[in-house]
Amino acid sequence: MGLTEREEEQAREMFMTSGWSAFIEQIEDQADLCNLDACTTLEDLWFNKGRLAVLRMLINYESYVKNLGEEESELDPIYQ
């Protein structure tokens, strides 16, 4: 998943808002409640496994965007 420079900038601005912090807090709470051991059927297991994968993706989105910037600065001779 690649982001344009504008999308990356907008994402970084979003990360600084209180709304983003509240959203991630709620997502982390949901991830904590997602217990694969409590699944009683194979359907429950696959559903909750998929749900947990999406929640983790959202939780890690900020780190993903920040790492993009770090990788670009390492590759770009202007930053060296």
HUJOFEN-V669938 format. One record per backbone hydrogen bond with DSSP energy under -1.0 kcal/mol. NH is the residue of the N-H (numbers start at 1). CO is the residue of the C=O. E is the energy in kcal/mol with one decimal. If there is no record, write none. Layout:
BEGIN
nh=NH co=CO e=E
nh=NH co=CO e=E
END
This chain:
BEGIN
nh=8 co=4 e=-2.4
nh=9 co=5 e=-2.2
nh=10 co=6 e=-2.6
nh=11 co=7 e=-2.4
nh=12 co=8 e=-2.3
nh=13 co=9 e=-1.9
nh=14 co=10 e=-2.2
nh=15 co=11 e=-2.2
nh=17 co=14 e=-1.9
nh=21 co=17 e=-1.5
nh=22 co=18 e=-2.4
nh=23 co=19 e=-2.5
nh=24 co=20 e=-2.8
nh=25 co=21 e=-2.0
nh=26 co=22 e=-2.1
nh=27 co=23 e=-2.4
nh=28 co=24 e=-2.8
nh=29 co=25 e=-2.0
nh=30 co=26 e=-2.2
nh=31 co=27 e=-2.4
nh=32 co=28 e=-2.2
nh=33 co=29 e=-1.5
nh=35 co=33 e=-1.1
nh=39 co=36 e=-1.2
nh=45 co=41 e=-2.1
nh=46 co=42 e=-2.5
nh=47 co=43 e=-2.5
nh=48 co=44 e=-2.8
nh=49 co=45 e=-2.4
nh=50 co=46 e=-2.2
nh=51 co=47 e=-2.5
nh=52 co=48 e=-2.5
nh=53 co=49 e=-1.9
nh=54 co=50 e=-2.1
nh=55 co=51 e=-2.4
nh=56 co=52 e=-2.5
nh=57 co=53 e=-1.9
nh=58 co=54 e=-2.2
nh=59 co=55 e=-2.4
nh=60 co=56 e=-2.2
nh=64 co=60 e=-2.3
nh=65 co=61 e=-2.4
nh=66 co=62 e=-2.4
nh=67 co=63 e=-2.5
nh=68 co=64 e=-1.7
nh=69 co=65 e=-1.6
nh=70 co=66 e=-1.6
nh=71 co=67 e=-2.6
nh=72 co=68 e=-2.3
nh=73 co=69 e=-1.9
nh=74 co=70 e=-1.6
nh=75 co=71 e=-1.7
nh=76 co=72 e=-2.2
nh=79 co=76 e=-1.4
END
